[in-house]
Amino acid sequence: MSYEIDRDATEEPSLREMSEKAIGILESLTANSDKGFFLMIEGSRIDMAAHSNDPGTHVHEILAYHQTVEAVRNYVDNHPGTVVISVSDHETGGLSLARQINASYPEYLWYPDVISRIKNSSYALAVQLSNYWKDDRLKFINETVLRGSLGIDDFTDEEVAFLNKNQTNQAYEYYLANLTSWRAQLGWATHGHSSVDVNLYAHGDNSEMLRGNHE
């Protein structure tokens, strides 16, 4: 399914909509049972956006997950004896703030406004770049991809030259993601998983039992 930042609401449901539908079905099917139901909901593309080190796409996936958690919490509040648990199986990307972008002594700075201007995932833009080879390709790169979709006005000739060459989809995707991460001063340690601790949250029945640090 599409990333949340690229999703057409007339074509694909949101994670929240799918979750609310699933809860409704399961509640109906167990209405006359004493067994209740269990539902696992995964915000799976949070991980995928982090694999690409794509900050704009990453934050939109996280916000979609937060909206889903809000809906499930509302259900729990209205149904005593239920509980919602939220946890991830690992961290991906090793995201950090205050990336050092030159040789001078770094300041603790990052620029969220850079992220707020992003309108499409680097993945979707990479697919477009791989397929667009018309005579106005340079204009497409400058106006549609960089200015229009990423909100970048200060691009360099070197950056445009890379995007104008025939690259793999992944090369385009990683490069576009880095253009925004670099300007926002966001650092990434890896395109894979990291060993950073993850948090577990719980709300509802017996949630106070889920506390502490666990290996």
C-alpha positions, 0 to 999 in steps of 0.5 A, a space after each residue: 500500500 502507499 505511504 501515508 504521504 502519497 496515499 489517495 484517500 479515494 483509493 486506499 483506506 488509512 491505518 485508522 480506518 482499517 483498524 476501526 473496521 477490524 475492531 467492528 467486525 471482531 466485536 460483532 463476531 464475539 458479541 455472544 462469546 466470553 472469549 473476546 478477541 485479539 487484534 494486531 495492528 502494524 504501522 509497518 511502513 514506519 519501518 520502511 521509511 526509516 530503511 530509506 532514511 526518508 524523514 518526511 515519509 517517516 513522520 507521516 507514517 508515525 502520525 498515522 500510527 498515532 491517529 490509530 492509537 487514539 482510536 483504539 484507546 477510545 475503544 478501550 476507554 469505552 469497553 472495560 476489561 480491554 487493553 491496548 499495548 503499543 510496542 515496536 520490535 526494533 528501531 530502524 535507521 538510528 535517527 538523531 538530531 543535530 547532524 554535523 554538516 561541515 567541519 566547524 564545531 557543530 551546534 545543537 540545531 535541526 530544522 523541522 520546517 524542512 520536513 514540513 515542506 515535503 509532499 511525497 515520499 522519496 520512493 514515489 519520486 524515485 519511481 517518477 524519475 526512473 520513468 520520466 525521460 522527456 525532453 524537459 527532464 531538467 525542468 521536471 527535476 527542478 520544478 516538480 521533484 525538488 521545488 514542488 515535492 520536496 520544497 527545496 529551492 537551494 539545490 545545487 548543480 551537482 545535485 541536479 546532475 546526479 538526479 539527471 543521470 540514469 540511476 537505480 530506483 534505490 539510488 534515487 530514493 536514498 539520494 532524495 531522502 538525504 537531500 532533505 535530511 542534510 538540510 534539516 540536519 537529521 542524522 541516520 546511522 544505518 539503512 538497517 535496524 539498530 540496537 536502540 532500546 524501544 518503548 512499550 506503552 499500555 492503556 487499559 486493564 492491568 496496564 500497570 503491570 507492564 513496567 520497567 526495563 526488560 532484556 
